């Protein structure tokens, strides 16, 4: 089980790090900027999760996630031009990261003793905080504020995983179903513009 969680964690870090490096390429940053954006995006959400759960920050005692971020930063510094539609690649990479980290954050919260609701919230925060940091620092419109479903996908991934786990499902099955729910919903958002209903202002009543 631990090896599965570790693999999922590294995969989520890699996908988010790639999305951070792609934003750096859009902003024409230097190699240090690539490394910074890849690292912030790759480990930002997990760092917040660990601090809130009072866990050891995962990349401090194990440098592998940080090495993944820096390796991808260097690779994409030289190869980002090969992706002609980088924003589209960014959206899909971010969608993968959301689903992976939604599941991962929720499971680590469960292992830390958090209840189902807190585990789902931790999954959502883990999946969205790194991307939010990336977009704010780079002056991009945060993906979390776009009309398509975004944070909802992280909640879906975490909720399905936690729900199945609470019912006694195998970890691999619960994680797989959670990932499918989160990524499937995000794919609909990207491809079809699926979004939640928005608030529409109405005239107030005179009392």
N, C-alpha and C positions, 0 to 999 in steps of 0.2 A: 504493500500500500504506500509506504513512504517513497519508494522509487518511482511509483506512478505520479504521486503528487509533485515530486521534484522535477520529473520530466515535463509535466504540464506547466509548472512554474517557469522553467527555463524557456519553454516554447512561447508562453505568453509574453515573457520579457523580450524575446527575440522579435516577435511580431510588432509589439509596441515600439521597440527600439528602431525597427525599420521605418515605422510610420514617422517617428521623430526625425530620423535622418532625411526622409523624403521632404518633410516640411523645411528642413535646413537647406535642402537643394533648391526649393522654390524661392527661398529668401537669399540664395547665393552666398551662404556663409562659408567661412574657412573651415579647415579641418577641426580646429578646436570647437567651433560652433556646432559642427556635426556631432562631435563626441558629447558635448553638453546636452544637445537636444535629444539625442538617442538615449542618453543615460537618464535624463529627467523623465522622459516618457516611459522608458522601460521599467524603471524601479520606483517612480514617484507614487503610484497608487499602492504598491506593496509596502512602501515605507510608511505611508499614512496608516494603513491597516495595522502594521506591527506596533506602531506607536500607540494607537488607540486601544489595542488589545494587550498592551504592556508585554509584548513579546520582544525577543532580541531582533533587531532590524536585520532582515534576511541577508542582505548583501554585505553587511559589515563583517559577519563571522564566516561568510562563504563568498569569496570574490568572483565565483563563476558567473553570476548574473551580470556583474559589472563588466567582466571580460567579454561576455556576449554582446553587450551594448556597444563597447568600444570597437570590437571586431566588425560589427555591422556598420558602424559609423565610417570606418576606414573603407570598407568595401563599397558602400554606397557613395562615398565621396568621389570614387573613381568610376562608378557604374550607374549612378542615378540617371544619367543622360539616356541610358538604354530604355528607360520607361518613358515613352513619349507622352502618355497621359498620366502624369504622376499624381494628379489629384484623385483620379479614379482608383489608382493603385492604393493611394493613401486611405481612401474610404473603405476598401475591401480589407486591407491590412488591419485597420482600426476595428472593423467588424469582427474579425477573427480574435483580436486581442480582447475585445469586450466580452465575447462569449467565454473564452478561456479564463480570463481573470475573474469574471463573475462567478464561475464555478470554483476556482481556486480560492478566492477570497472567502467565499462562504464556507468551504470545507475547513480551511485553517481556523476560521472563527469557531466552528463547531468543535474542532479539536481543542480549542482553548477554553471550552466550557460555555460558550455563548449559546443563548437560546435561539430558536428558529428565526424570529424576527430580526434579532441583532445580526445573525449570520447572513441574512439576506441583505441587510443594509451594508454590512462590511463587504459583501460581494459587489454591490453596486458602487461603493466608494473606491474599492480597489480597481475596478474596471474603468472608471471615468476620471479619476483625479490626475493621472499622468497625462492623459490627452488634454485635459483642461489646462494644466500647466504649460504644455507645449504650445497650445493655441494662443494663450494669453501673452506669453513671453514673445512669441513671434508676431504678434499683432494680427493674427488670423481670427475670423469669426469662430468662436468655440463650437465644435461639432455638437456639443451638448445643447446648444441654443438653436440649432437648426430645426426646421419643421419636422423632418423625418424622425421616426422613433430612434432613440439613442440610449439614454439611460434606462428606458423601459426594457431594452434588450438585455442589459446587465441584470436588471431585476428579474426578468423572465428566466435567464440562465440560472441565477442563484436560487430562485424560488423552486424551480423544477428539481434542481439537485437536492436542495434541503428537504423538500416534500418527499421525494422518493427515499432519501436516506433515513428520514424519520419513520418511514413505513417499513424499514428494514431491508431495502434493496441493496444489492451489491454496489460497492463504491464505483466500479468501472461503469456499470449500467447507469447509475444515477448521474455520474459525471458526463457520460456520453449523451444522455437525454437532455441534461441541462445545457450542454454545449449546442446541441441541435436546436433547442428552443430559442436560445439567445441569438445564434448566428442566423437561423432561418428567419427570425423576425427582422433582424438588421438587414438581411438580404432583400426582404420585401421593401424595407424603407429606402434602400439605395436604388433598387430596380424600378419600384412602382411608386415611390414617393409616399409610402404609407406613413401616416402620422396620427397622433391622438387629437381629439377635438380640442380646439383652443378657446380661451375665454373671449367672448364677444361683449364689448361694453354696451350697456343699456342705460337709458335715462333713469335717473333716480326718482323715487316717489316723493311727492310733497306731502308732508304730514302737518 
